[in-house]
Amino acid sequence: MIRLTELKLPLDHPEDALPALIVKTLGIQPAELLRHSIYKRSYDARKQKLLLVYIADVEVAPTLVASRTALPPEGALRLRPGEAGSAAPAGGEDAPSLEAELLAKFKDNPHIRPAPDQSYHVVAQVDSAPAVRPVVVGFGPCGIFAALLLAQMGFKPIVLERGKKVRERTKDTWGLWRKGVLNPESNVQFGEGGAGTFSDGKLWSQIKDPRFLGRKVMLEFVKAGAPEEILLVSKPHIGTFKLVKVVEHMREQITALGGEIRFQQRVSDVLIEEGHIRGLTVQNLQDGSSYELRADHVVLALGHSARDTFAMLHERGVYMEAKPFSVGFRIEHPQGLIDRARLGQHAGHPLLGAADYKLVHHAANGRSVYSFCMCPGGTVVAATSEVGRVVTNGMSQYSRNERNANAGIVVGITPADYPGGPLAGITFQRQLESHAFTLGGGGYVAPGQLVGDFVAGQASTQLGSVEPSYKPGVLMTDLASALPDYAITAMREALPAFGKKIKGFDMHDAVLTGVETRTSSPLRITRGDDFQSLNVRGLYPAGEGASYAGGILSAGVDGIEVAEAVALDLTKTARA
């Protein structure tokens, strides 16, 4: 199998154009192309004539000397079996394949190479679960894949999720959006599927992935009902409504393999003996009772908003440290404006969908301002998990057909901006979120401002042509006090600069909504090369909450790697 990259074709090319281009690129006959499959499809919009760009895996026929018009290349001669000392053209059982000849011919071409093995190989398999089963805390993307892999290997994990099942959780989340009523244990942050369920469902990442674990994640999503298209487009996404069904099907797979998932179960304490995790105290949020759960291997897939759990772990001495993260606002434009700026005459083409963007600006005061979690054709959503605080996030459905594009416009900050230890970042977030609640006038209404007024340093009193999508609602005001002065200064400089990159980005009527504070976890629960906590054996910090992932795909990959580490330690313990 050969992998070809940079195969470029016009946007509306005929179906047979790709195999014809493959044949031409390799210099083979059409009959020698046995089959091909698209590994990725993207587009190049840098020129007026937009091109689709393919990566394809190709299988070609074995060399048949008699049928080829040219002699084999030099070096392709082989001794016939049993004919030592004589040479003849290749053609027997030991003949080089056409694929080998092509790879030799194009050895200096970086766009033609062997297709890698992308199948997943399990690291362990047991016939029966250990007496003390592994526990996964949290059932977001990381926890789902950690539990799924442990179940597939036969370890029958127990999952503890403080929130509700995804459909019940959806009702509670809509309760905040439509009625301004918050359930602190069932919302955008907490519940089956994690924060990623109420997002754009983006499934791409820039992590290094030499084992193609991301492919394993994607295949499991497709197996659970996600569109097969996510396997080939360059920037795949699922969207909230489809994610709900996918998450449910993955839960069913885990339970069918012997796993157990307990909802509305919050871990309130940990038992650590001689530097090793030995158990958990679990509060049943349905009836208020508590119980002890023996545990020697615990995956902490908490998510970045489990602030009470972080505080408990810190109190128990689990090693953690403050880390950089970002804060800012959500920005909304008409999606058509972004489509025209990014795709030109091809805007609206069904194969391209709603356009996205990625922007960064290095401000004069030393701060970096960048777009975050861009949601084409989506909505800005209320994402708080605490009473009396306002948090914004972005979400899209699979169709991405809402009127506005939105993204976080955020400023990088470091622990030097919020000194005070590992939990200081949480205190900083809470201050911003509480002030945003006050600026919005209460009821989880978000404070907002027109981009033109924000840049000019004057309060907004009414909306312009862009209607904000955030529910329960937006109160137009002055956002100057919503973030520290250095962040406001950097953003006022960045927005006009972004307007030079995307025409209309700094349009006067674009809307800013505050505040975006939960871009990533403000702390890291540090682990070693064995994926275990630096000072508590058997404790496996994982995913976004522990700062080892940033998004659905990378969280899923981290869940797989942590599950493998747990499985290897369990099998090592069993052998001992």
C-alpha positions, 0 to 999 in steps of 0.5 A, a space after each residue: 500500500 502506498 500513500 500519496 499526498 498533495 493530489 490537487 483537483 478542481 472543486 467540481 471535478 468528475 468522480 474519475 478524476 482522482 484515480 486518473 490523477 493517481 495513475 498519472 502521478 505514479 506513471 502506471 497503467 490504469 489496469 495496475 491501479 487495483 484500488 484507492 481510498 481517500 485518507 484525507 480531503 481538504 482544500 487550498 483557498 490561497 488562490 482564486 481558483 480553489 482546489 481540493 487536496 487529497 491524501 490517498 492510499 493506493 494499492 497497485 498490481 504485482 509486477 508482471 514482466 510480460 505485460 509491462 512495456 518497459 524492462 524492469 528498472 536496474 536492480 530489479 533482477 533476481 536470481 531464480 530459485 535454484 539457479 545460483 549464479 544466473 540472473 534473469 528478469 524478475 517475475 517469480 515468487 521473489 519478484 519485487 512488487 510494483 509498489 516496491 518499484 514505485 517506492 524505489 523510483 520516488 524515494 526522494 519524493 516526500 509526497 509518495 511513501 508507504 502507507 502506515 499500519 493504522 490498526 490498533 493493537 491492544 497492549 493486554 487482554 485478560 479473561 477475567 477482571 481483577 478482584 479490585 476493578 479499575 475506576 474511571 472518574 469522569 465520563 467525558 471524552 477522556 473517561 469514555 475512551 479510558 473506560 472503553 479500552 479497559 472494557 475491550 481488554 477485559 478489565 470491566 471498569 467502574 465509571 463514576 460520573 457526577 452528572 446525569 445521563 446525556 439526555 437528562 443532562 440536555 434538559 437541565 442545560 436547556 433549563 439554564 439557556 431558556 429559563 436561567 435556572 442552573 443545576 450545578 451538577 448537570 450542565 454544560 460542564 458536568 454529565 455524560 459526554 463532558 464539556 465536548 458534548 455541547 461544543 462544535 464536536 471538533 475532531 482534529 488536533 495538533 498532537 503528535 500521534 505516531 501510533 495513530 491513536 486518533 484514528 482509533 478514536 475516530 473509528 470508535 466514533 463511527 462505530 457508535 454512529 458518527 458520520 463516516 465522513 469524519 474519517 476523511 475530511 481534514 477538519 472533521 466535526 460531529 456536532 451536539 445532536 449527533 454526539 448525544 447518540 454517539 455517547 449513548 452508544 459508546 456507553 452501551 458498548 462499555 456496559 456490554 463488555 462488563 463495565 459499570 457506569 454510575 451516574 450522579 456519583 461525586 467523588 468527595 474524598 480519596 484514601 491514600 496509604 503510604 503513597 498509594 491510592 486505596 479507595 474513594 469516598 463517593 457521594 450519591 447525589 440522588 439521595 445524599 448518601 455516601 459510600 466507600 469504594 476500594 480502588 487501587 487504580 484510578 483514572 482521574 478524567 475530571 474535566 477542567 471545571 471540577 474545581 471542588 475535586 481539585 481542591 480536595 485533591 490538593 488538600 490530600 497532598 496530590 501534587 499539582 501546579 499552576 499553569 498558563 491558560 487564556 481568558 477573553 470574550 466570544 465574538 460573533 459575525 454573520 457566517 456569510 461574511 466569514 464565508 466570503 472572506 475565506 472562500 471568495 466566489 466558492 462561498 456557499 458550496 455544499 462540499 465546503 460548508 461553513 468557513 472557519 478561521 484561525 487567527 493570532 496577533 502578538 500585541 505590543 505589550 507582549 501578550 498573545 491574542 488568538 482565536 479559540 474554539 471557532 464554531 462556524 454556523 453556531 451559537 454562543 452558549 451559557 457554560 457556567 457550572 457555578 451559581 452567580 457566575 457567567 461563562 461563555 462557550 461556543 457550540 455548533 450542530 453537524 449542519 453548521 447552518 446557524 446565521 452567525 460564526 463565533 469564536 473565542 478571542 482570548 489572551 494568554 496569561 501565566 501564573 505570574 498574573 495570578 500568584 498564589 499556588 496551584 489553585 490560584 488560577 481557579 480563584 482568578 477565573 471565579 473573580 472574572 466570572 462573578 464580575 461578568 454576572 454583575 455586568 450582565 445584570 443577573 439571571 445569567 445574562 451575559 454582558 456584551 459590546 459592539 466591536 466598534 465601541 470596544 475598540 473605541 473605548 465607549 459603552 454600547 447601548 444597543 445592538 447593530 446588524 448582528 444579533 447575538 445568539 447567547 441565551 438567556 440573553 445579552 445586556 449591552 454595556 462596556 466590557 473594559 472592566 471585564 478583563 484585566 487592563 493588559 488583556 483589554 489593551 491587547 484585544 483592542 490592538 488585535 481586532 483591527 489587525 485581524 480585520 486586515 487578515 479577514 475583511 470585515 472581522 473588525 466590523 463595527 456591529 460584530 458582537 463581543 460577549 463575556 467572559 470566556 475563562 475556561 479555555 483550559 484547566 488552570 492547573 496541571 495534576 502532574 504525572 510521570 512517564 508511567 502516567 501515574 501521579 508524581 506522588 500517589 501511585 495508582 492515581 492516573 491524572 488524564 485529559 483536559 482537567 489534568 492538562 494533558 489534552 485540549 479538545 475531544 480528539 486529544 482527550 480521547 487519545 490520552 484516555 487510550 494511553 492512560 488505559 493502556 498504562 493501567 492495563 499494563 500495571 494490572 497485568 504486571 501486578 497479577 504476574 507478581 
